[in-house]
Amino acid sequence: MNKLYLYKPISKTPLEIIEEFRKENPKYQNQKLAYAGRLDPMAEGLLLVLVEEECKKRKEYEKLDKEYEFEVLLGISTDTFDVMGKITKINLEEIKILPKKITEIIKKYKGEILQEYPPYSSPKVNGKPLFWWARKNRLNEIKIPSKKIRIYDLRFKSKTVVNSKELLETVHNRIEKVNGDFRQGE
């Protein structure tokens, strides 16, 4: 088998999934395995893992179309663009946006767009990953790279209102599961 599809739950990194898979499947212990594309620790879904010679085609696999389902937290911005970052801005007016307005806004994202990488991500600038620059508070010294992406379809499913206690509990429970230094200092 030259490709595997492994389920990656919230809190695990792709590398942890591969390590667990090797432990449970000894025949892969000494085989070269590589994941094609990253899923961050807060994401869950299928992780495409390439085996042996197929690993050489990793770049080709990374270009394949993907499908995502995600949640957006309106009214709060963080330095990591996710719930694991430090809050940089609170805009309570955003919370009042109606579903009709959300549908209008997401239409702007369909098609080919230039997407800037999050500051706490792995693409390298001057030989160092972006997260290195962010942690050293030196993002002002570099140009954050971007990449062209194509969004074929984007749909608004629903809006849920949660109180701050529920939100804090949900975020805390998810972050608590994550190992490593993905969390920010505060």
N, C-alpha and C positions, 0 to 999 in steps of 0.2 A: 504494500500500500504506500503510495507516494504522497498522499494528502490525508490529513486528519482534521475533523471538526470537533473541537473540544469546547464544552460549556465553561465560560468564565463568569463566576458569580461576582457580585459587588464585593469589594475589599481585596480581591486577589489581583496580582499582576500577571501578565502573560508568562513571565519567567517562572513564577510560582506554580502556575498551571502545568507547565511543561515538566517541572521537577516532580510534582505530584503524579503526573501521568507516567513518568519513567519508573517511579517507585512501584506503582500498581501494575506496570506492564514491563517486566524485566527484559523482554526481547528487544525493547527500544533503548535499553540502558546505554549501549555503546554506539547507537546510531545518531547521526547528526540530525537535529531537529531545529527548525526556525519558525517563528511566527511571522505571518505576512500582515503587517500593520499592527498598531498598538491599540489596545483598549485600556483606558486609564482605570485606576483602581475603583472609581465610583461607577464605572460602566459594567453592564453585564451583557452577555450574549455569546454568540459563536465565535470562536477564535480559530482562524485557519492556520494549521500547523503543517509545515512542509517537511518531508522526510528525505534524507540523504541527497541524491542528485537533484531532486526537485528544489532544494534550498537555493540552488544557483539561479532559479527563476523568480526569486522573491520580489524583485522590483516589478516584474510583470504582474504578479498577483496583487501587489499593492495598488496597481492602477485600475483594478476591476471595480465596477460599480458596487456600492454598498447600500444597505438600507438601515436607517436608524429610527428609533422612537425615543423621544426625550421630553423632559419636563423643563420648564423655564420658571424661574422664580422672579416675578416682577417686583420692582421697587428696591432691589438690593444689587449692588455691584461689588465684586471682589477683585483683588489683584491677580487671582489665578483664573478668573472667569468661571469658577465653580464654587461649590459650598465649602471647599477646604481652604479657601483663602481668607485673607484679612479683608474685612468690609472697608471699601473705599468710598462708597456713596450710598445714601438712602434717599429714595425719591418716592414718597408715599402717593404722589399723584399717579405714578405708573400702575399702581395696584387697582386704580379705578377704571382702567382701560376696559372697554366693553369687548366682548367676543367679536362683534362685527368689525371693530377697529383693528383687532389682532389679525383677523383674516386679511384685511387690507394691507397691513404692514408686512405680513409674510410673503405676499405676492412679489414684493421687491427683491426677495432672495431667490426666486426661481431663475433658472438659467445659469450662465457662466458668470461667476463672481470671483473677485480677488479676496482671499481669506487670509487675514493676518494670523500668524501662529500665536497661541497664548504665551505670555512671558515665562510661565513655568512649564516649559516643554523642552523636548530634546533636540530640535534642529540646531545645528552648530553655526555660530558666527565667530569668525576669527579663531577657529579651533576649539571653542568652548560652547557647550550647550546653552541654550537660552536661559534655562533655570539657574545656571552658574551666574550669569549677568544679573538676573533678578535677585538672587540671594545676596549678592554683593552690593545691591542697590546701585548698579552701574548701567542700567538699561538706557540711560540718557547718552551713553557713549557709543551706542550702536544703532543700526537700523534693523528693526525687527523684520525678519523675512516674511513673505507671504507666498501663497501658492494659488494657482487657478484651480477652482473646483466647479463642478456643474451639479446643480440641484435640479433634478427632473420633476420632482413633485414634493410639495410641502403642504401639509394639512393641519388645521387646528382641530383638535379633538374635543377638548373641554377645558373649562376654567374651574378651579377649585379654590375656595377661600379657606385658609386655615388661620387660627389665631397664633400669636407669637409663641405661646407655650408648646403647642403641637409642632410648630415648625422647628423650634429649638430641639425638641425631643427627637424628631425625625433626623435632623442633620447630625446631632450628637451620636445617635445610634449608628448611623452609617459611617461616620468618620472614625468612631471607636473601633470598628472592625478592621481598619486599614493599618497594615504594618509598614514600616519604613519611614522615610523622612519626607513624605508627600505633604504632610501638614505643615502649615506655617507656624512661626514661633508663638503666636498668640491665639 
